[in-house]
Amino acid sequence: MCSIIGYNGQLFVAPLLVDSLKRMEYRGYDSVGIATINNGKILLKKGVGKVLEVDGTLDLKSMKGFTGIGHTRWATHGGVTEINAHPHYCCTDSIAIAHNGIIENHRELKEELIDLGHVFKSDTDSEVIAHLLENYYNDQKNLKKSVMKTCSRLKGAYAFVAAFEDGTICGSRYNEPLIIGTVDTGNFLSSDILGFIEFTDKAIFLDNRDIVILDSNTYQIYDSDGKNVDRTATQVAWELAAIDKGKYSHHTLKEIHEQPKALEKVGISSLDKIEEFCKVLSKSKTVFLTGSGTSYHCALIAKHLLSNFGKIHAETLMSSEFQYTLAGVDNSSVLLAFSQSGETADVLHAVKAAKQMGAKILSIVNVSTSSLARISDSFLVTSCGPEVGVAATKSFTTQLSLVYMIADRLCNGCLGFSANRSLVIDAICEVLDSEKEFCGIAEKIHPARDIYVLGRSIHYPIALEGALKIKELSYIHAEGIAAGELKHGPLALIDRDSYVIILNPSDSTSDRNIASAHEIKARGATIIGISDLPNEVYDIFIKIPKIPSIECGAIYPIIEVIPLQILAYYLSLVRNIDPDYPRNLAKSVTVM
Ligand code: F6R
């Protein structure tokens, strides 16, 4: 949930750290800080706000030195204040650390360190790392041993970088990512390859409990016993560097518009892998589908498609709940996990638990070098490019595409997705072309107290997804409801101030949806219909194109989600919210 970066080399470190942090800001953006080493002293500046804001007020880029560390924070322990921002000094300011993760035993460690005379300045769990390092370094005067000893005391998940005043940077990880980037002009330690992709495409992914020491031109990796270890370098895609907003005002809007291009190419070069997935899925007794948030909504649609078209027994469980319902997972099961980042802690936890029970692990990720990809038996990549906006958009529709391709293959093309992919893309383009109309709709509905999104059958997961997009981007309370459940409770909430979006493409669910719409309208609510056909019951009509050659309504989810994404985006603008960085959220949720 935080990003950390360290650099030791020949370039001025401060501008480089600031740029790296800007690129990784998706991981957390409530406060920022950097520490540089100059003439044997550690300089430190930090503040509350986004990287550009804090740089604007504190002039971070002007800090001197060629070695340093940096951090953007997503608060877990301790409020969003300058003092709680990272890096944190030890007592004598001779060590500074930046941490991502949660140190579960921080209270015990803090008490122990206070008894030894250490003075703490922040309310964070992370500060204990600086004091432990100081404590062991004072004892042993051996940097490697003090890092080993410190790590052996930490419980929980961590990746940290520490700057020592002698000009050394070190770090370690456990269940949080830490990656070395190496280039002629120096070495990086970063939470994400985006931290150094502008400089190098050579990345070394550290194993759990590895310890790294970066000097100005070399790096050494040790295991937790202090033995030298080699980790192979991976070449990562330079295209990840392309994360500017182009002609768009926000990453979110850019990413919404990137969907047609991403959908044109997703899966095309992975047909063999898709075939392999189909074989594994058909052979399993039960396929468990999992993910968090938007990726979980993809898993829900996958259940419909695999059951109805692939005739596969599939169960869906959100990753955060998976650990509580492990019964039934065994060596005849397959777990198919969905995750854009491949770093979501809940998903990784579910996958590890299922793996232990003997299940085969398949995954669909956007980052082929992610932790999830690396622990899967096989994985497919959505390859939609970096998704910077916190709200998942193009990663969702590309995940869906891969699921459609798999289901279509399993039913020998009866779904009609692969044969009609270009028509689906044309339909999406048509919705995107009408983008400006959504500004007017957002103007009308933005004072809403509540927005309900209704869908039946395979459209219900899109109702959930639409509601999630609306709440995270506009902060309006929104709820996705299975239309058939309306009479079983939610109808009590409907009144003249309610806004209800009905997903109603003309398929077998349509007549019942219109009946529900009338029941809602009778209670005075405003009805927004998303459909290929108008109806007098809609107060506002959002048209989605019909695809004549496809009979099956199961294709609509990938189209009907687009107007919901655009509407949520415009609601955020009308309500003066930055859609790229919704409050309290982070792009990559690496804590449980
Ligand atoms: C919502 C959103 C989140 C993510 C969730 C899982 O717009 O982006 O709900 O979908 O945090 O993230 P990944 O897919 O990276 O595992």
Residues whose N, C-alpha, C, O or C-beta is under 5 A from the ligand:
A	BS01	F6R	S292 G293 T294 S295 F338 S339 Q340 S341 G342 T344 V390 A391 A392 K587 V589
